[in-house]
Amino acid sequence: MTQIQHHSEAEDRPGAQLSVQLEDIEAAQKLLSDIIVCTPMEHSRALGRLVGATVHLKAENLQRAGSFKVRGAYVRMARLSEEEKSRGVVAASAGNHAQGVALAAKKLGITAKIYMPHGVALPKLAATRDHGAEVILHGSNVDEALAEAQRHSDETGSVFIHPFNNTDVVAGQGTIGLEILEQEPEVDTVIMGIGGGGLLAGSAVAIKQQAARLGREVRIIGVQAENAAAYPPSLAADALVPIKGVRTIADGIAVGRPGEIPFEIIKDLVDEVVTVSEDAIARALIFLLERSKMVVEPAGAVPVAALMEGKLTELGIESKNVVAVLSGGNIDPMLMLRVIQHGLSAADRFLTVKLMLKDLPGELATISQIIADADANVTGVDHSRIGGALSMGEVSIVINMETKGAEHSERVLNRLRAQGYEPMVPQH
C-alpha cells in the first residue's frame, strides 16, 4: 500500500517514469470516442448518509457489453497492424473481457477466439458468442484459460489480447479516470475494484496526473475480495506474489496473480488497497438493487462494499466527495438469486430456523401462527421425519422467513422460545 509520492521539481508529476502516461490515455480516449458511451455518474444519497460524504456512482455497468473491458480491448486491437489483424486474436476470460474482445473484434472486422473456464455464467457465454466470437471452454478458472489462450497464440500466431497486462489495455481502461474528473471535478477520493489491476492502474495514471495538472490531489483506493486478494501481499513484498485457492462470488476480479505492468503503476500511484468479505459484497449488491436501482455484478459492487464496511474511516480518510466505480453489470440471474438470498441473510433480513417438533397434527400450524404473529413472512418449509438425530414421533422442520433485520429476527426467535420451542439458527 503505497502513499502518494511527492516530487521535488515543479515539472515532475505522479508516475512520470511509468509505462503508461496521461498522454497515452488521452489518445485512447480519442480512439474510443465513437465506440463507447460516457457512462453516467449517479448521486447516491443513501450511500452518502452511510459514509458521511457526497457519494457518486460511476455506472460502468451501463457500458456497451456491460463493463469497462471494451475500452482496453478496443484500444489494444485498433492499434494492431493490418498483418496482425489478419491473423486474428485470441483471449481468455470469465466473461467481461471476453465480451469486450468479441465486441471490439466485430467492430474492427477481426476474427476472435475466446477461451472461457468451464462453469462460466451462461449469459456471459451467450453474449460473447452473440458478438461473433468462437468460444472454447477450457480449465476450471481464468488462469488456466489464460494459459491455454497463450499456448494457442504461440502455436498459431494469433495475437493474444491479455485482459490487463498490456500498456494499450491499461491506457484504454484509464479513460474512465478522465471521465470521472470531467463529470465530478470536486472528487477527492476514487474507489474501485481490482482483479489483475488494469482498471485501477489506468485510472490512477489518468486521475493522479490530470489532478496534478490542476494543482490538486485525489486519493485512489483499490478493493479486492478477501478470498482473491493477491495485491496486499504483493505490495507488502514489493514483488508479484501469486495466491492459490481463489474463490469468490466476484468472478470478474478472481485473479490469482497481479499483472506486471499494472502492479508497477499501482504500487507507485495507488494510496491504499483494502479487502472485503463475501458477506459484504452480497450486502452491497442488495443495497445497489434496492437503493440505487442498479443491476451490478459482484465484482462491480466491491467498492460499495468497502464504503458500507467503513474502510475509509479505518484508513483515517475524511473524504467530502467520493466516486465509486461500478465496473460491470454482467451477472447470471441464477447467481443473482443466490447472492440476493445470501445478502439478505448477511443483513439479518433472511432468517432460517431449524426446529424439532412432535409428530402431531397442528404442530406446523402452531409454529406458522407464532411466526405470523411476530410479523415475519415464511418463504419456505422443509419437513422431514427421517434422520439420524430424529427419534420415533419426532419431525425436523426447517423454516425460511423474511424479517426486517437483526432486532426483528431476535424477536421472532424469542417468541418461539417463549412458547417452549428451541429454534436453531444455522450459520449462513
C-alpha positions in Angstrom: 0.0 0.0 0.0 1.9 2.9 -1.3 1.4 6.5 -0.4 1.4 9.4 -2.8 4.9 10.3 -3.9 5.7 14.0 -3.8 8.2 15.3 -6.3 10.7 18.0 -5.5 10.8 19.5 -9.0 7.8 21.5 -10.2 7.7 19.9 -13.6 7.6 16.4 -12.1 4.2 14.6 -11.8 3.0 11.4 -10.2 4.2 8.3 -12.1 6.3 10.3 -14.5 8.6 7.3 -15.3 5.8 4.7 -15.7 5.0 2.8 -18.8 1.6 4.4 -19.3 1.2 8.2 -19.2 -1.6 10.7 -19.3 -1.0 11.4 -23.0 -1.5 7.7 -23.8 -4.8 7.8 -22.1 -5.9 11.0 -23.8 -5.0 9.4 -27.1 -7.0 6.3 -26.2 -10.0 8.5 -25.3 -10.0 9.9 -28.8 -9.7 6.4 -30.3 -12.8 5.4 -28.3 -14.9 8.5 -29.0 -17.3 6.7 -31.4 -17.1 3.3 -29.8 -18.1 3.5 -26.1 -20.6 5.6 -24.2 -19.7 8.0 -21.5 -21.5 6.3 -18.7 -23.5 8.3 -16.2 -22.4 9.5 -12.7 -25.3 8.7 -10.3 -25.6 10.5 -7.0 -26.3 8.1 -4.1 -27.9 9.9 -1.1 -28.4 6.6 0.7 -24.7 5.7 0.5 -23.7 9.2 1.3 -25.6 9.1 4.5 -23.7 5.9 5.5 -20.3 7.3 4.6 -20.8 10.9 5.7 -19.8 12.3 2.4 -21.2 13.1 -1.1 -21.0 9.8 -3.0 -21.4 9.3 -6.7 -21.5 6.0 -8.6 -19.7 5.8 -11.9 -22.2 3.5 -13.7 -19.8 1.5 -15.9 -22.3 -1.4 -15.6 -24.2 0.5 -18.3 -21.3 0.5 -20.7 -21.5 -1.4 -24.0 -21.1 -5.1 -23.4 -21.9 -4.5 -19.8 -18.5 -3.5 -18.4 -15.4 -1.3 -18.8 -13.5 -4.0 -20.6 -14.4 -2.9 -24.1 -12.3 0.2 -23.5 -9.0 -1.6 -23.2 -9.8 -4.3 -25.7 -10.7 -1.9 -28.4 -7.6 0.3 -27.9 -5.3 -2.7 -28.0 -6.9 -4.2 -31.1 -7.3 -1.0 -33.0 -3.5 -0.4 -32.8 -2.7 -3.8 -34.4 -1.1 -3.7 -37.8 -3.1 -5.0 -40.7 -0.9 -8.1 -40.8 -1.6 -8.7 -37.1 -5.3 -8.2 -37.6 -5.3 -10.8 -40.5 -4.0 -13.4 -38.0 -7.0 -12.9 -35.7 -6.9 -12.5 -31.9 -7.2 -14.9 -29.0 -8.2 -14.1 -25.4 -9.3 -15.7 -22.2 -11.9 -14.5 -19.7 -14.6 -15.5 -17.3 -16.9 -13.1 -19.2 -16.4 -9.3 -19.2 -13.0 -9.3 -21.1 -14.4 -11.9 -23.4 -17.4 -9.7 -24.3 -15.1 -6.7 -24.7 -12.8 -8.5 -27.1 -15.7 -10.0 -29.0 -17.4 -6.6 -29.5 -14.1 -4.9 -30.4 -13.3 -7.7 -32.9 -16.7 -7.3 -34.5 -16.2 -3.5 -34.8 -12.8 -4.0 -36.4 -13.6 -7.0 -38.6 -11.1 -9.3 -36.8 -11.6 -13.0 -36.1 -11.7 -13.7 -32.4 -11.3 -16.9 -30.4 -12.1 -16.8 -26.7 -11.2 -19.4 -24.1 -13.5 -19.4 -21.1 -13.4 -21.6 -18.0 -15.9 -24.4 -17.5 -18.8 -23.2 -15.4 -18.8 -19.7 -16.8 -22.1 -17.9 -16.4 -24.4 -18.8 -19.3 -25.4 -15.2 -20.1 -21.7 -14.2 -20.5 -21.1 -17.2 -22.7 -24.1 -16.5 -24.9 -23.3 -12.8 -25.1 -19.7 -13.5 -26.2 -20.9 -15.8 -29.0 -23.6 -13.3 -30.0 -20.9 -10.8 -30.8 -19.5 -13.3 -33.3 -16.5 -14.8 -31.4 -15.7 -18.5 -31.3 -15.8 -19.7 -27.7 -13.9 -22.7 -26.3 -14.4 -23.9 -22.7 -11.1 -24.8 -21.0 -10.0 -25.2 -17.4 -11.6 -24.6 -14.1 -10.6 -20.9 -13.7 -9.4 -17.9 -15.6 -5.7 -18.6 -15.0 -6.0 -22.0 -16.7 -7.9 -20.5 -19.6 -5.3 -17.7 -19.9 -2.5 -20.3 -20.2 -4.4 -22.2 -22.9 -5.1 -19.0 -24.8 -1.4 -18.1 -24.7 -0.5 -21.6 -25.9 -2.8 -21.2 -28.8 -1.3 -17.8 -29.7 2.2 -19.3 -29.6 1.2 -22.2 -31.9 -0.9 -20.3 -34.4 0.4 -16.7 -34.5 -3.0 -15.3 -33.3 -2.5 -12.1 -31.4 -3.0 -12.7 -27.6 -5.1 -10.0 -26.1 -4.3 -10.0 -22.4 -7.1 -8.8 -20.1 -4.8 -6.4 -18.1 -1.1 -6.9 -18.6 -0.6 -4.6 -21.6 0.0 -0.9 -21.9 -2.7 -0.2 -24.5 -5.2 -2.1 -22.4 -4.2 -0.1 -19.3 -4.5 3.1 -21.3 -7.9 2.2 -22.6 -9.2 1.4 -19.1 -7.7 4.6 -17.8 -10.2 6.7 -19.9 -12.7 6.0 -17.1 -10.4 8.2 -14.9 -10.6 11.1 -17.3 -14.4 10.8 -17.4 -14.6 10.8 -13.6 -12.7 14.1 -13.4 -14.8 15.7 -16.2 -18.1 14.6 -14.6 -17.2 15.2 -11.0 -14.4 17.9 -10.8 -14.6 18.2 -7.0 -13.9 14.5 -6.3 -11.3 13.9 -3.6 -11.4 10.0 -3.4 -12.0 7.4 -6.1 -12.6 3.8 -5.1 -12.7 0.8 -7.4 -12.2 -3.0 -7.6 -9.0 -4.8 -8.5 -8.6 -8.1 -10.3 -5.4 -8.1 -12.4 -5.1 -4.4 -12.0 -5.7 -2.8 -15.4 -8.6 -0.6 -14.5 -7.1 0.6 -11.3 -3.7 1.2 -12.9 -5.0 3.1 -15.9 -7.4 5.2 -13.8 -4.7 6.0 -11.3 -2.5 7.4 -14.0 -5.3 9.5 -15.5 -6.6 10.8 -12.2 -3.3 11.5 -10.5 -1.6 13.1 -13.5 -4.6 15.2 -14.6 -5.2 16.3 -11.0 -1.6 17.3 -10.7 -2.1 19.5 -13.8 -4.9 21.2 -12.0 -2.8 21.6 -8.8 -4.7 19.2 -6.6 -4.6 15.6 -5.3 -7.1 12.8 -5.5 -6.9 9.7 -3.4 -7.1 6.3 -5.2 -8.3 3.3 -3.2 -8.4 -0.2 -4.6 -10.6 -3.0 -3.3 -10.3 -6.8 -3.6 -12.4 -9.7 -2.4 -10.6 -11.1 0.6 -10.6 -14.6 -0.9 -9.0 -13.4 -4.1 -6.6 -10.7 -2.8 -3.2 -11.0 -4.4 -2.3 -7.3 -4.3 -1.9 -6.8 -0.5 0.8 -9.5 -0.1 2.4 -8.4 -3.4 2.6 -4.8 -2.4 3.9 -5.8 1.0 6.7 -7.8 -0.6 7.3 -5.3 -3.5 7.1 -8.3 -5.8 4.4 -10.4 -7.5 3.0 -12.9 -5.0 0.6 -15.4 -6.6 -2.1 -16.9 -4.4 -3.9 -20.2 -4.7 -7.4 -21.3 -4.0 -9.1 -18.1 -5.4 -12.8 -18.5 -4.5 -15.2 -15.6 -4.6 -18.6 -14.7 -5.9 -16.9 -11.7 -7.5 -15.7 -13.8 -10.5 -14.8 -10.7 -12.5 -11.9 -10.0 -10.1 -11.0 -13.6 -9.3 -7.4 -13.3 -10.4 -4.6 -15.1 -8.5 -1.6 -13.1 -9.8 -1.3 -9.3 -10.5 -0.1 -8.2 -13.9 3.4 -6.9 -14.0 2.5 -3.7 -15.8 -0.4 -2.7 -13.6 1.5 -3.7 -10.5 4.3 -1.2 -11.2 1.8 1.6 -11.6 -0.4 0.6 -8.6 2.5 0.4 -6.2 3.6 3.9 -7.2 0.3 5.7 -7.5 -2.4 4.0 -5.5 -2.8 5.2 -1.9 -4.3 2.1 -0.3 -5.7 -1.4 -1.2 -8.3 -2.9 1.1 -10.3 -6.2 1.1 -13.9 -7.0 1.7 -15.7 -10.2 2.7 -18.2 -12.3 0.7 -20.9 -11.2 3.0 -20.0 -7.5 2.5 -20.1 -8.0 -1.3 -23.5 -9.6 -1.1 -24.9 -6.8 1.1 -23.6 -4.2 -1.3 -25.2 -5.9 -4.3 -28.6 -5.9 -2.4 -28.0 -2.2 -1.4 -27.4 -1.2 -5.1 -30.5 -3.1 -6.2 -32.8 -1.6 -3.6 -31.5 1.9 -3.1 -29.8 2.8 -6.4 -31.9 0.6 -8.8 -28.6 -0.7 -10.2 -28.0 -4.2 -11.5 -24.4 -4.8 -10.7 -22.3 -7.9 -10.7 -20.4 -8.8 -7.5 -17.1 -7.6 -8.8 -18.7 -4.2 -9.6 -20.1 -4.0 -6.1 -16.8 -4.3 -4.1 -16.2 -0.5 -3.9 -19.6 0.0 -2.4 -19.0 -2.9 0.0 -15.8 -1.2 1.1 -17.7 2.1 1.7 -20.5 0.3 3.6 -17.9 -1.5 5.8 -16.4 1.8 6.8 -13.0 1.2 5.1 -12.3 4.9 4.6 -12.8 5.5 8.3 -10.5 2.6 9.1 -7.8 4.2 6.9 -8.3 7.6 8.6 -9.6 9.2 5.4 -12.0 12.1 5.8 -13.5 12.5 2.4 -16.0 15.0 1.2 -16.6 13.8 -2.3 -16.3 10.1 -3.2 -16.7 8.3 -6.6 -17.2 4.6 -6.5 -16.8 2.8 -9.9 -19.4 0.1 -10.6 -17.2 -1.7 -13.1 -19.7 -4.2 -14.6 -23.3 -5.4 -14.6 -23.0 -8.9 -16.2 -24.5 -11.2 -13.6 -26.0 -14.6 -14.2 -29.6 -14.5 -13.0 -29.1 -17.7 -11.1 -26.1 -16.3 -9.3 -28.1 -13.2 -8.6 -30.8 -15.3 -7.0 -28.2 -16.9 -4.7 -26.4 -13.7 -3.9 -29.7 -11.9 -3.1 -30.6 -14.7 -0.6 -27.1 -14.7 0.8 -27.1 -10.9 1.1 -30.4 -10.8 2.8 -29.1 -13.4 5.3 -25.9 -11.5 5.8 -28.0 -8.4 6.5 -30.2 -10.3 9.0 -33.2 -10.0 6.8 -33.5 -13.6 5.8 -33.8 -16.0 8.8 -33.5 -19.8 8.7 -34.5 -21.8 11.8 -34.5 -25.5 12.4 -36.9 -27.0 15.0 -37.5 -30.5 16.4 -41.3 -31.0 16.8 -43.6 -33.7 18.0 -45.2 -35.5 15.0 -48.7 -34.4 15.8 -51.4 -32.7 13.8 -51.5 -29.0 14.1 -47.8 -28.5 15.2 -46.8 -26.8 12.0 -49.9 -24.6 12.0 -49.0 -23.5 15.6 -45.4 -22.6 14.5 -46.7 -20.8 11.5 -49.1 -18.7 13.6 -46.3 -17.8 16.1 -44.2 -16.5 13.2 -47.2 -14.7 11.6 -48.0 -13.0 14.9 -44.3 -11.8 15.0 -44.9 -10.2 11.6 -42.4 -12.3 9.7 -43.1 -13.9 6.3 -42.5 -17.6 5.8 -40.9 -18.2 2.3 -40.2 -22.0 2.6 -40.6 -25.0 4.8 -38.7 -28.3 4.7 -40.4 -31.1 6.7 -38.6 -34.4 7.4 -39.5 -37.5 9.5 -36.2 -39.3 8.7 -32.8 -38.6 10.1 -30.1 -39.8 12.4 -31.0 -37.3 15.1 -34.7 -38.0 15.0 -36.5 -40.4 17.3 -39.8 -42.0 16.7 -42.6 -39.4 17.0 -40.3 -36.5 16.1 -40.1 -34.4 12.9 -37.5 -31.9 11.8 -38.7 -28.6 10.4 -36.5 -26.1 8.6 -38.3 -22.8 8.0 -37.0 -19.9 5.9 -38.6 -16.5 6.5 -38.1 -12.8 5.6 -37.6 -10.4 8.5 -36.9 -6.7 8.9 -33.4 -7.0 10.3 -31.4 -8.3 13.3 -33.7 -7.0 16.0 -36.8 -8.4 14.3 -35.2 -11.8 13.8 -34.4 -11.9 17.5 -38.0 -11.1 18.4 -39.2 -14.0 16.2 -36.7 -16.3 17.9 -37.8 -15.1 21.4 -41.5 -15.7 20.5 -40.7 -19.3 19.6 -38.7 -19.8 22.8 -41.4 -18.3 24.9 -43.8 -21.0 23.5 -41.4 -23.8 24.5 -39.6 -24.4 21.2 -35.8 -24.5 20.8 -35.0 -22.9 17.4 -31.6 -23.5 16.0 -30.1 -20.9 13.5 -27.6 -22.4 11.0 -24.7 -20.2 10.1 -25.3 -18.5 6.7 
